[in-house]
Amino acid sequence: MYEKVFELIESRKDQLISDASELIGVPSVNPGQFEKEAAAAFAAQLKRDGINHEIVGPEPLRLSVLADLNGDAEGGVLFNGHLDVVPTGDEAKWTSPPFKAEVRDGRLYGRGSTDMKGAVNAFMHAMVAVRDAGVPLKKGVWLHAVADEECGGRMGTAWIADTGRLPPADMGIVGECSTYEGEVGIVRACTGIVQLKFESRGKASHAARPHEGNNAVINMCRVMIALQDKYERDTTVYDELLPPNTISPATTIKGGVKTNVIPDYCEAEVDIRVVPNMTPENVRAKIDKIIADVKAEHPEVDVTYTMGHWDPETLVPADAPVIKEAEKAVEKVMGYKPKHMKRSGTTDARFLNPKGIPSPVAFGPGDVVLGKMHDVDESVGVQDLINWSKIYAAMIISVCS
């Protein structure tokens, strides 16, 4: 059964690269108008290959594609990948145009090749091969090709989850890159994230008479430095692969209108990485106390803040069924057991795990070192896409047949 499916993937490898190249050719930079075009292009590929699908989204330009095999079944596997990409930067620095895919020296170049249109097509070709090989499915296979991952996911996977469109899958696979210097791995842990906006209000005056004013920027700096020095981080080691809790005050700061004017307003942003046992309430309590302590020493300080979306950590245990199935699939195709990895950046897995679909952070094509994700000359290995399509197919056979 496996060999027949793998042979079908090999026989269609040129189509796999062609399909990925077509998606790379859609400049679906987030935000922008071309997420809709990317969804339409992928839907057309699914239609060509006879895969059931629908296009959904919260807004006309923010569209995702939901596809399935045996989609009425209970249990199975959900594949998740995003169709949006980050900006290209200075296109003159690219060896070839970023939105004109090109194969050179065994690698497919273009924005989105590694992150992560290649994985989306690897998912699709795995599904097609399983179906065409006549593999009987007892469980469902779902593929979500989503919008908005690069800007927070609220218009993509989060919206799908919040509107009840997630399938009854036993496990999920987010196909973000998890190959390190040529060796396939599984990223099963990453911190969550919450970002905060701080506002400082003061009183303007002429810079020659600073005593008549109240410098909002200075007051903000007092609070930012206090957060840096006094915020009590959670140093518990919850898992050897889970990065630590961090706080980064003043990742942006804006204030002042003119050199000779004491600023009456300042705003700053703070990034906090979330680990287990952290809650919005206990983070607020720590910050409130720090601000109160600053104000006790400097009564002129008037700083408030708002907390953004709280995205929890992703931590899938090493013995979870989804990890064991991923390991089996890699061993079947690659002949070795994948390493367990960690990363600091978040993925859409953070929206699946709280909904009862255990999903590692990343399990997909693209080399974190060689692929140059978010960089000039992003690329993915052609053979990597073929191998990963086989890995995904092996998971489908093991989990769903």
C-alpha positions as CSV (number, residue, x, y, z in Angstrom):
1,M,0.0,0.0,0.0
2,Y,2.7,2.4,1.0
3,E,4.9,1.7,-2.1
4,K,2.0,2.2,-4.5
5,V,1.2,5.6,-2.9
6,F,4.9,6.6,-3.0
7,E,5.2,5.6,-6.6
8,L,2.2,7.8,-7.5
9,I,3.9,10.8,-5.7
10,E,7.1,10.1,-7.6
11,S,5.1,10.0,-10.9
12,R,3.6,13.4,-10.2
13,K,6.6,15.1,-8.8
14,D,6.8,17.5,-11.8
15,Q,3.2,18.5,-11.1
16,L,4.0,19.0,-7.5
17,I,6.8,21.5,-8.3
18,S,4.6,23.1,-11.0
19,D,1.8,23.6,-8.5
20,A,4.1,25.0,-5.8
21,S,5.6,27.4,-8.4
22,E,2.1,28.6,-9.4
23,L,1.3,29.5,-5.8
24,I,4.7,31.2,-5.3
25,G,3.7,33.3,-8.4
26,V,0.8,34.8,-6.4
27,P,2.2,37.8,-4.4
28,S,0.1,37.1,-1.4
29,V,1.9,39.5,1.0
30,N,-0.1,39.9,4.2
31,P,-2.0,42.2,4.5
32,G,-3.0,42.8,0.9
33,Q,-5.4,41.9,-1.9
34,F,-3.7,38.7,-3.1
35,E,-4.6,36.3,-0.3
36,K,-7.9,36.0,-2.2
37,E,-6.0,35.2,-5.4
38,A,-3.8,32.6,-3.6
39,A,-6.9,30.9,-2.3
40,A,-8.5,30.9,-5.8
41,A,-5.3,29.5,-7.3
42,F,-5.1,26.7,-4.8
43,A,-8.8,25.9,-5.1
44,A,-8.3,25.6,-8.8
45,Q,-5.6,23.0,-8.2
46,L,-7.9,21.0,-5.9
47,K,-10.7,21.2,-8.4
48,R,-8.4,19.9,-11.2
49,D,-7.6,16.9,-9.0
50,G,-11.1,16.3,-7.8
51,I,-10.6,17.1,-4.1
52,N,-13.7,18.3,-2.3
53,H,-13.2,21.9,-1.0
54,E,-14.7,25.2,-0.1
55,I,-13.5,28.8,0.2
56,V,-14.3,30.6,3.4
57,G,-13.3,33.8,5.2
58,P,-14.3,36.7,7.4
59,E,-13.7,39.3,4.7
60,P,-13.8,39.3,0.9
61,L,-10.0,39.5,0.6
62,R,-9.1,37.3,3.6
63,L,-9.9,33.9,2.3
64,S,-8.9,30.3,3.2
65,V,-9.5,27.0,1.5
66,L,-10.9,24.0,3.4
67,A,-10.5,20.6,1.7
68,D,-11.1,17.0,2.7
69,L,-11.1,13.3,1.9
70,N,-13.8,11.3,3.7
71,G,-14.7,14.5,5.5
72,D,-17.9,13.2,7.1
73,A,-15.9,10.8,9.2
74,E,-15.1,11.1,12.9
75,G,-11.4,11.3,13.8
76,G,-8.4,11.5,11.5
77,V,-5.7,14.1,10.7
78,L,-5.9,17.8,9.9
79,F,-3.2,19.4,7.8
80,N,-2.7,23.1,8.2
81,G,-0.7,25.5,6.2
82,H,-0.8,29.2,5.2
83,L,-1.0,30.9,1.8
84,D,0.1,34.4,2.9
85,V,3.7,35.5,2.9
86,V,5.9,38.2,4.3
87,P,7.2,41.1,2.2
88,T,10.2,40.5,0.0
89,G,12.4,43.3,1.1
90,D,14.7,44.8,-1.5
91,E,13.9,42.7,-4.6
92,A,17.1,43.9,-6.2
93,K,19.0,41.7,-3.7
94,W,17.2,38.5,-4.9
95,T,19.0,36.3,-7.4
96,S,15.7,35.8,-9.3
97,P,12.4,37.6,-8.9
98,P,10.8,36.6,-5.6
99,F,7.4,35.9,-7.2
100,K,8.6,34.1,-10.2
101,A,9.5,30.6,-9.0
102,E,12.8,29.2,-10.4
103,V,14.5,25.8,-9.9
104,R,18.3,26.0,-9.5
105,D,20.7,23.4,-8.2
106,G,17.9,21.2,-7.0
107,R,16.1,24.0,-5.0
108,L,12.9,25.8,-5.7
109,Y,13.4,29.6,-5.2
110,G,10.7,32.2,-4.5
111,R,8.9,33.9,-1.6
112,G,6.7,31.3,0.1
113,S,8.7,28.3,-1.1
114,T,9.7,27.3,2.4
115,D,7.2,29.4,4.3
116,M,5.0,27.7,3.4
117,K,3.3,27.2,0.0
118,G,5.5,24.2,-0.7
119,A,4.1,22.3,2.3
120,V,0.5,23.1,1.2
121,N,1.1,21.5,-2.1
122,A,2.9,18.5,-0.4
123,F,-0.2,18.0,1.7
124,M,-2.4,18.1,-1.4
125,H,-0.3,15.7,-3.4
126,A,-0.3,13.3,-0.5
127,M,-4.1,13.3,-0.4
128,V,-4.4,12.8,-4.1
129,A,-1.9,9.9,-4.1
130,V,-3.7,8.2,-1.2
131,R,-7.0,8.5,-3.0
132,D,-5.7,7.4,-6.4
133,A,-4.0,4.4,-4.9
134,G,-7.4,3.3,-3.6
135,V,-6.4,3.3,0.1
136,P,-9.6,2.7,2.1
137,L,-10.2,5.4,4.6
138,K,-12.0,4.8,7.9
139,K,-11.2,8.3,9.2
140,G,-11.1,11.8,7.7
141,V,-8.3,13.8,6.1
142,W,-8.6,17.5,6.2
143,L,-6.5,20.2,4.6
144,H,-6.8,23.9,5.6
145,A,-4.8,26.4,3.5
146,V,-5.3,29.6,5.4
147,A,-4.9,33.3,5.3
148,D,-3.3,35.7,7.8
149,E,-0.8,33.5,9.6
150,E,2.0,36.0,9.1
151,C,0.0,38.8,10.8
152,G,-1.4,36.9,13.8
153,G,-3.8,34.4,12.3
154,R,-7.0,36.1,13.4
155,M,-8.4,36.1,9.9
156,G,-7.3,32.6,9.2
157,T,-7.0,29.6,11.5
158,A,-8.3,31.5,14.6
159,W,-11.4,32.6,12.7
160,I,-11.9,29.0,11.4
161,A,-11.6,27.7,15.0
162,D,-13.8,30.4,16.5
163,T,-16.6,29.9,14.0
164,G,-16.8,26.1,14.5
165,R,-15.2,25.1,11.2
166,L,-12.5,22.8,12.7
167,P,-13.1,19.1,11.8
168,P,-13.3,16.3,14.4
169,A,-9.7,15.4,13.9
170,D,-7.7,13.3,16.3
171,M,-4.5,15.2,15.6
172,G,-3.2,18.1,13.5
173,I,0.0,18.8,11.5
174,V,1.2,22.3,10.9
175,G,3.5,22.1,7.9
176,E,5.9,24.8,8.9
177,C,9.6,24.0,8.2
178,S,11.2,21.6,10.7
179,T,14.4,20.5,8.8
180,Y,17.7,21.6,10.3
181,E,20.8,21.3,8.1
182,G,19.3,18.5,6.1
183,E,17.8,16.5,8.9
184,V,14.1,16.2,9.4
185,G,12.8,17.0,12.9
186,I,9.6,17.7,14.8
187,V,9.1,21.0,16.6
188,R,6.8,20.1,19.5
189,A,7.3,23.1,21.8
190,C,7.2,26.9,21.6
191,T,6.3,29.7,23.9
192,G,3.0,31.6,23.5
193,I,2.8,35.3,23.1
194,V,1.0,38.4,24.4
195,Q,1.8,41.9,23.3
196,L,0.9,45.0,25.3
197,K,0.5,48.7,24.4
198,F,1.5,51.3,27.0
199,E,0.5,54.9,26.9
200,S,2.1,57.7,28.9
201,R,0.4,61.1,29.4
202,G,2.1,64.2,30.5
203,K,2.0,68.0,30.0
204,A,3.6,69.9,27.2
205,S,5.7,73.0,27.7
206,H,8.5,74.9,26.1
207,A,11.8,72.9,26.4
208,A,13.4,76.1,27.9
209,R,10.9,75.7,30.8
210,P,10.8,72.0,31.4
211,H,9.6,72.5,35.0
212,E,6.3,73.7,33.7
213,G,5.7,70.5,31.8
214,N,5.6,66.7,32.5
215,N,7.7,64.7,30.2
216,A,5.6,61.7,29.0
217,V,8.6,60.0,27.4
218,I,10.7,60.2,30.5
219,N,7.8,58.7,32.5
220,M,7.4,55.9,30.0
221,C,11.1,55.2,30.2
222,R,10.9,54.8,34.0
223,V,8.2,52.2,33.6
224,M,9.9,50.3,30.7
225,I,13.2,50.2,32.7
226,A,11.3,49.0,35.8
227,L,9.6,46.2,33.7
228,Q,13.0,45.2,32.4
229,D,14.6,45.1,35.9
230,K,11.8,44.0,38.2
231,Y,9.3,41.8,36.3
232,E,9.5,38.4,37.9
233,R,9.9,35.9,35.1
234,D,8.7,32.3,35.4
235,T,11.9,30.3,35.3
236,T,10.3,26.9,35.7
237,V,11.6,24.2,33.3
238,Y,8.3,22.7,32.0
239,D,10.0,20.8,29.2
240,E,13.5,20.6,27.9
241,L,12.4,21.9,24.6
242,L,10.2,24.7,25.8
243,P,12.0,28.1,25.6
244,P,11.8,30.2,28.8
245,N,9.4,33.0,29.6
246,T,10.8,36.4,28.5
247,I,9.7,40.0,28.6
248,S,11.0,42.6,26.1
249,P,9.9,46.1,27.1
250,A,10.0,49.0,24.6
251,T,10.3,46.9,21.4
252,T,8.7,50.1,19.9
253,I,8.5,53.5,21.5
254,K,7.1,56.7,20.0
255,G,6.9,60.2,21.5
256,G,7.5,63.8,21.0
257,V,6.6,66.2,18.3
258,K,9.5,68.7,18.2
259,T,12.9,69.2,19.7
260,N,11.9,72.2,21.7
261,V,8.6,70.9,23.1
262,I,8.3,68.7,26.2
263,P,6.3,65.7,25.0
264,D,2.8,65.3,26.5
265,Y,2.3,61.8,25.1
266,C,4.3,58.6,24.5
267,E,3.4,55.1,23.5
268,A,5.4,51.9,23.7
269,E,5.0,48.2,23.1
270,V,6.1,45.2,25.2
271,D,6.4,41.6,24.1
272,I,6.0,38.8,26.6
273,R,6.5,35.1,25.8
274,V,4.1,32.8,27.5
275,V,4.7,29.5,29.3
276,P,2.4,27.1,31.3
277,N,0.8,28.5,34.4
278,M,0.9,32.1,33.2
279,T,-2.5,33.8,32.9
280,P,-3.6,37.2,31.8
281,E,-4.6,37.9,35.4
282,N,-1.2,37.1,37.0
283,V,0.7,39.0,34.3
284,R,-1.6,42.0,34.9
285,A,-1.0,41.8,38.6
286,K,2.8,41.9,38.2
287,I,2.7,44.8,35.8
288,D,0.2,46.8,37.9
289,K,2.5,46.4,41.0
290,I,5.5,47.6,39.0
291,I,3.7,50.7,37.7
292,A,2.3,51.4,41.2
293,D,5.9,51.2,42.6
294,V,7.2,53.6,40.0
295,K,4.3,56.0,40.6
296,A,5.0,55.9,44.4
297,E,8.5,57.2,43.7
298,H,7.5,59.5,40.9
299,P,3.9,60.7,41.4
300,E,3.9,62.5,38.1
301,V,3.9,59.2,36.2
302,D,0.6,58.5,34.4
303,V,1.0,55.3,32.4
304,T,-1.7,52.9,31.4
305,Y,-1.7,49.8,29.2
306,T,-3.9,47.5,27.2
307,M,-3.2,43.8,26.7
308,G,-3.6,42.2,23.2
309,H,-4.6,38.7,22.3
310,W,-3.3,36.0,24.6
311,D,-1.9,33.1,22.7
312,P,-0.9,30.2,24.9
313,E,2.2,28.1,24.6
314,T,2.3,25.0,22.4
315,L,3.7,22.0,24.2
316,V,2.9,18.5,22.8
317,P,4.3,15.7,25.0
318,A,7.0,13.4,23.4
319,D,4.7,10.4,23.9
320,A,1.6,12.0,22.3
321,P,0.0,9.9,19.5
322,V,0.6,12.7,16.9
323,I,4.3,12.7,17.7
324,K,4.5,8.9,17.5
325,E,2.7,8.9,14.2
326,A,5.0,11.6,12.8
327,E,8.0,9.6,13.9
328,K,6.7,6.5,12.2
329,A,6.1,8.4,9.0
330,V,9.6,9.8,8.9
331,E,11.2,6.4,9.6
332,K,9.1,4.9,6.8
333,V,10.3,7.5,4.3
334,M,13.7,8.7,5.5
335,G,14.9,5.6,7.3
336,Y,15.7,7.4,10.6
337,K,13.9,8.7,13.6
338,P,13.4,12.5,13.6
339,K,14.9,14.7,16.3
340,H,12.6,16.7,18.6
341,M,13.2,20.4,18.2
342,K,12.2,23.7,19.8
343,R,11.6,27.2,18.4
344,S,10.8,30.6,19.8
345,G,8.4,31.7,17.0
346,T,4.7,30.8,17.1
347,T,2.6,29.0,14.5
348,D,-1.1,28.3,13.9
349,A,-0.7,25.2,16.1
350,R,-1.5,27.6,19.0
351,F,-5.1,27.8,17.7
352,L,-5.6,24.0,17.3
353,N,-4.3,22.6,20.6
354,P,-6.8,24.5,22.8
355,K,-9.6,23.2,20.6
356,G,-8.6,19.6,21.3
357,I,-6.6,18.9,18.2
358,P,-3.0,18.0,19.4
359,S,-0.7,19.6,16.9
360,P,3.1,20.0,17.0
361,V,4.4,23.5,16.3
362,A,6.0,22.6,13.0
363,F,6.4,19.4,10.9
364,G,7.2,20.2,7.3
365,P,9.5,20.9,4.4
366,G,12.0,23.7,4.4
367,D,15.4,23.9,6.1
368,V,15.6,26.5,8.9
369,V,19.2,27.2,7.9
370,L,19.3,26.6,4.1
371,G,15.8,27.8,3.3
372,K,16.3,31.4,4.4
373,M,12.8,31.8,5.6
374,H,11.7,35.5,5.6
375,D,15.0,36.3,3.9
376,V,16.3,37.1,0.4
377,D,16.5,34.1,-1.9
378,E,14.1,31.9,0.1
379,S,14.1,28.3,-1.2
380,V,13.1,24.7,-0.6
381,G,14.7,21.5,-1.8
382,V,12.8,19.9,-4.7
383,Q,13.5,16.4,-3.2
384,D,12.4,17.7,0.2
385,L,8.9,18.5,-1.2
386,I,8.7,15.0,-2.7
387,N,9.9,13.4,0.6
388,W,7.5,15.4,2.7
389,S,4.6,14.5,0.5
390,K,5.5,10.9,1.1
391,I,5.8,11.5,4.9
392,Y,2.3,13.1,5.0
393,A,0.9,10.2,2.9
394,A,2.4,7.7,5.3
395,M,0.7,9.5,8.2
396,I,-2.6,9.4,6.3
397,I,-2.3,5.6,5.7
398,S,-1.3,4.9,9.3
399,V,-3.9,7.2,11.0
400,C,-6.8,7.0,8.7
401,S,-6.9,3.7,6.8
